[in-house]
Every structure is written in structure tokens, then in C-alpha cells.
Amino acid sequence: MSRTCATTSWPLERALFAVAGTVKLLSAALAAVVSPWFLLLIAFVGVNQWLFVAIGACPVSLVLTRVFGLRCATREVAR
């Protein structure tokens, strides 16, 4: 049984969700411990998520696509 690309790597959407969740948790902890100004980082992540929903790209998605070669799950199914 051969393994396909979809089973060996994460699709772009899953990686974006993981990065956004990690940054949100980290910034919430920093806001509680260091400074409430870290809450702006949570707002920045939210804006980038809406940017990805609206136009299909955000700064992190561009980096993940170019550096790690991740692709959207919908594009993998269409192949």
C-alpha cells in the first residue's frame, strides 16, 4: 500500500490552524504575565485568518506554501 502526499504532510489549512492557535495561546499567556499589549497580537492573528478566508492568502500561508511546499486540501482532492 503506497502512501499519498495527503497522508504524509499536513494540508495548508491544518498548518495555518496550528500556527494561529499556538500564537493565540502564547500571546494570551504573555498578556496575562507580561503586558496587556500582547492582546494586539491576538487581534493581528484574527485579521490574518479573515484575510485568508476572504482572498485565500495571508502572510503565513504564503510562507508555508513557499518554504514548506504545503498546498490547500481542496487542491489536493482536485488532482
N, C-alpha and C positions, 0 to 999 in steps of 0.2 A: 504494500500500500504506500503510495507516494504522498508526500506532504505538499500542500499547495502554499502559496505565498500568504494566503489569508490565515493559515493556522500557525505560521512561523513568525509573523510580525503583527503588531497592532495596527488597525486602521487609523487614519489621521484623527477621526472624531474621538476615538477612545484615548489616544495620547493627549489630545487637547483637554479632554475632561480630566485626565490625571494631573496634567500640569496646572490647570486652573484650580482644581481642588487643593493641590499642595500649596500653591501660592496664597490662596484664601486662608487656609488653616495657619500657615506661617505668619501672614500679616495680622490675623486676628490675635494670635499669641503675642506678637510684637506690640500690637496696640494695647493689649492688656498689661504688658510688662514694661515696655519702654516709653511709648508715646502714642496718644490717640491719632496722631497724624498718619500712622500706618494704615488707618482705615481708608485713606485715599487710594492705597494700593488695591484694596478690595473693589473699590469703585472702578478703577482702571481695568481690572480683570473683567468686571461685568460689562463694561463698554466694549472690550475686545470680543467677548462672547457674542454680543449683539451684532458687532461688526461682521463676525463670521457667519451668523445667521442671515444677515441682510445681503451681503455681497459674496459670501463664500470664501473669504480670505481675511486673515488678521495677521499681525506681525509674527506671532508664534507659529501659526500654520505655515507661513512662508519659510520660516527657519526649519521646521520639522520636515517640510517637503524637500527643501534643497539640501540640507545637511544629512538627514537620515533616510531620505527617499520614501517617506510614508505617503500613501495615497488614500483618498476617501474610500470608504467601504462601498459606496454606491458605484464608484468607477470600477472596483474590482469585480462586482457582480455582473456589470455590463459586458465585461470582456469575454 
